[in-house]
Amino acid sequence: MDYDFLVKAEELELRYRGLQPARRLGFGRAGLPWAEWREVATARLGEVLAVDAGVVAGAVTEVRRTATEGVEVVALVMAVGEGLSVPAYLLNPGGERVVMALHGHGQVDECLRIRGVHEDYHHNFAIELAKAGHTVLLPELRGFGALSDLAAQRDGESLSYWRWGEHMVYTLLTDTFQRGRTLMGDTIEDLLRWEDWLGVECDVVGISWGGDLACAYPVFSNRVRSIFASGTLGSFEAVFAEAGNAPAHCVPGVLEWFDRADIAGLNAPRRLAVHYGALDTAGSAAPEAFAELQAIYAAAGARDEVALHVSAGLRHEMDLGLLIEFLSS
C-alpha cells in the first residue's frame, strides 16, 4: 500500500469549534439581580476552580535578604503542606501601600531586574513599583521558576509546568485535573495564604497569567482594594483557539458557566483597571468583553470603578507608567 492511499486533510471538513458554550451564569444570561448573581456565581466559580477560600498561611521562614536600587528585598518561604513549600519576595521601601505582584509565564526573575536576566514583557514591574514607594509582595507561582517541578525531589517523578527552552508536557496541570483540582485554583489558594500572612489590605497587579489571577483571586478575598490586570479579559476560547496559549488558564467546564468578563465582574464594586497593548496578539484585546464587564459594574452601581486602557505601540507587555499612575491615584 502506498502512502498516497491515506485520507488527506484536504479531503475532510475541518472547521470544528466544539459545542457552543452555554455560559449559564454569565451575567447577561442568568437573569438575576446583581447581588444574587454575584453570590451564586462566586459559589459556582469556587466549585469549578476547586478553591478553598478558608486557607490560612503556613509557617513562613526568612531565607536571606539584600538591598538593590534602594529597595530591601527579603526572600521568604512558606510551608503549605503535602510536601510543598513556596517562595515569595518582599520588596520593602517602607511604603504603607502594599501591592501583590503576580508574574505571567516566565519567572520572578523578570520582575526584579536580576543581573544577567534579559528584560521581557514584565518590564521588572515589581522592583519598579517598590522604587515608586510601594511595599511589594512577589510570590513565585506554581509551575514556574523554583516551582517549575513540584516533584523534583521525588525520584523518577515529575510534576512540571513551565521552563523556557525545554520540552513541556504540563504534567502538573494534567495531574491536578485527574485529581479534581485546577492549577488556577491551587495557585489562588497560595495567594490567599500569602495575603493572610501579610494581614493587611493590598492592591493586586498582574500580567498575562498573572492578569487572569489578578481578576480571579480577589473574588475570594476581603482584603483586596483595587486590581490592575494586564494582558487578560479576552474570551477563554480566544486564548487557546486563536492565540495558542499555554494551558495554565484552562479550567475544565468553565465555559458552561461563565467567561473571563463574568469572573472579572465578580470583583465589583472594587476598583478595576483592565489593560492591554494595541499590538497584543495573545487573546487579550477584547472590547466586547469589556462591554460585558461594564454592564456588570453598572448593575453593581459602580460604573466609574472599572476602566479599559489600551497602550499604543505596545504588545503583550506591562505599561509601567500607566501602572504607577493607577496605584498613585
N, C-alpha and C positions, 0 to 999 in steps of 0.2 A: 504493500500500500504506500502510495506517495503522500508526502505532507500536504500536497495541494488538495487532497480529498477532504481535509478537515474544514469545518464551517468557519468562515472568516467573519470578523466584526462587521464588515460592510454588508453582510447578508442578514444581519439581525436588526431589530429595533432596539436602540439603546438610548432611551430618553427617560430612564427611570428616575423618579423623585421620591419614592416612598409614599406612605399614606399621608394625606393632608392632616397636619397637626390640629387637634381639637381645641387646645388652649381653653379648657373648660373653666378654669379660674382666671383667665385673662380678664382684666378689669372691664374691658369693653364688652365682654361676652357673658360675664357671670350674672349681671343684672342685680347686683347687691349694692346697698349704700356703702360708702367708702369705709366707715368704721367696721361694719360687719365683714366686708370683703377683706380688709386687712387682717382681721383676726383669723378668718377661715383660711386665707391664702398663706399666712405665716405658718400656721399649723401644718398645712399640706407641704410647704417648702421644707420644713423641718423633717417631715417624713421622707420626702423624695431624696433629700441630701443625707439622711440618717445622722442628723445633728442632735447632740445632747447639749442644750443651751445651759445646763446647770453645772458644767465642768468648772473646776477651780484650779488655781495654779498649783503646780508641783513644787518641790524644793528647787530653789534657784541658787546656783553657785557662780561666783565671780571667778573667771579663769585668768584674765590678765587685763591690763589697761595701758593706754598710751595717750599721747596728745598729738594732734595733727591739724595744721591750718587753724590753730587757735581753738580747737574743739577737743575736749576729753572724750575718748572712746573706750567703753568698757565692754569686754567680751563676756557674755553670760551663757550659762547652760541650764536648762530646766529639765527635770525628770518628769516624763509624762506617763510612765508606767509601761507594762508589757514589753520590757526590754528595750525601751526607746528613750533617748534624751534629745532635745532640740536646742540649737543655739540662737542667740539674738545679740544685737549690738546696741548699746545705749549711748547715744551721742548727746553729751550734756554741756551746752554752753551756758547753762544757768537760767534759761528762759522758762517762764511759767507755763507757756502753752506747749502741750505735749502732742506730738504727731506720731501716729503709727504709719510707717512707710512700708509698702508692700511691693516687692520686685516682681517682674514678669519672668518669662522664660530667659534664663541666664543665671546669675548668682548675685549674692550680696556684693561681690567684688565691684560690679559695675555701678553700684550706688554709693561707693565710698572713696573713689579715686585711689586705688591701690597702685603702688609703683609697679610698672611693667604690664598693667592690665589696660587694654585699649578702651577708649570711651565708646559706649554703644548707645542705644536708644534711651537708656535710663538717664543719661547725662549726669550721673553721680548725684541724683537729686537728694539723697539722704544727707550727704555732707553739706550740700548747698543749703538745705533747709536749716541745718544746725548753724551754719555760718550766718544765716539770716536771723539767728537768735532763738530758734525753737529747740526744745528738747525732743529728740527723735528716738523712737524705738524701731529698729530694723530687724525683724525676725527673718531667719533663713527658713524658706518654705519646704515642706516635704517634697522630696524628689529632685531637689536642686542642691548644687554645691556640696557641702559636707553631708547633706542628706540625700545625695543622688542615689544611694543604695542603702535602704533601711535594714537589709540583712547582710551587710558587708562583713560582719563578724561571725556569720554562721557558715561553716564550711560547706561548699557545694551548693549554696543557695544565693539567690539574688532577688531583691525587690527594688528594682531600679526604675527611674523615670527619665531624667534628662542630664546629658553631659555633652557639651559641644564637641563635634567632630567624631562622635562614637556612634556605632550602630545601636539603635534604640528599639526595644521590643515592648517597653512600657509595662513590665511585669508588676510594678507597684499598682498601676491603675487596674489592670485586669484582676489582680488578686483582691483588691478592695471590692470590685464588682461581684465576684463569686462569693464573697462573704457578706453580701448585703450592705456594703458600705460604699462611699464615694470619696475620691481624693479631695474634692472640694469640701465635703462635709468634715472629713478628718482635719483638713487644714483650718477650717473655720473654728473647730474646737481648740486647736493650738492657739489661734489668735484670741479666743475668749480667755484662755488660760493666761496669756501674756497681759491682756487687759486687766484681768483680776489681780495679777501681780503688781501692775502699775498702780491700781487702786484710785485712779483719778479719771476725770473726763478727758477725752482726746479727740483730735481730728484724724481722719483716715485719708491717706493718699496712696493710690496705686496705679500701675500702668499695665496694660495687656492682661495677662493672667492676674496680676495684682489689681487691675482695674475691675475685673469680674469679682474678685474677693472684696474689694472696697465697696461694691454695691451689695453683695450678699451677706458678708459677715455682720455689718451693723444692724441688719434686720433682727438679729438675736441679741442685740446689745442695748443696754440702757445708758451707756456712758459715752457713746459717740455723739459729738456735737455737729460735725459737718464732714462732708465727703467730697474729695476731688478724684474723679475716676477718668483716667485717660486710656484711649485705645480699647474701648469696650462699647456696649449697648447694642451693636448690630445683632440681628437675629442669630440664635444658635444654629439655624440652618445655614446661614451665610458663612459662619466661622469654619465650618467643615467643607461643605459642598463647593463654596466659591473661593475661600481663602486657603484651604488646605492646612489649617492649623493643627498643631499637636493636640492630643486628646485630653489634656487636663480638664478642659472646660466641659467634657462630656458627662452628662448626668442621665442615667437611664430613665426613660419615660418622662423627662421634664416637659417636652412639648405637648404632652397630653394635658398638662395643667396650665402652663404659662411660658412666656418667653422672657428675654432679658429685661425688656422695658417694664414688665409687670414686677419682676424681682426688684429692680431699682426703685419702682414706685412704692414698694412696701416701706421705704425709708421716710416717706412723707410723715410729718411736715419738716423734718430736719433739712438743713441747707445742703444742696447737692449741685455740684458743677460737673457736667459731662464734657469731655474734651477729646478731640482727635485732630490729626493733621489733615489738611486738604488733599494731600497726596497719599493718604493711607490706603493700602490695599489689603489689609488684614481683617476685613469684615467689620470694621469699627464704624465706618461712615454710614449713618442711618438716620436721616432726617425724619423718616416716617416713624421710626421707633421713638424718637424724641417727642414727636407729636402725641404719641400714646402716653409717654411719661408725663408730659404737660397736663394731659387730661386727668391723670390720677392726682397730680399735685393740686390742680384746680378743684377737684372734688373734695380734697382734704382742706381746702381753704388756704392753700399755701402756694398759689401760682407763682409768686415772686421769689420763692425759695429754690427754684430749680432753673438752671441756665445751661445753654449749649454754647461751647466755644470751639471754633474751627480755626486752626492756625495756618495761615497762608504759607506755602513753601515748605511745610514740614510733612514728614511721612509718619510712620508708626513710631512716635518718639515723644518724650516729655517736653513740654514748653515751660522752661524754668521760670521765665519772667511772669507768665500767667499764673503759675502755681504759687509763687511767692506773693504775688498781688492778692490772690484769693485768700491766703492764710493771714494776710495783714489787714484784711477788711472785716 
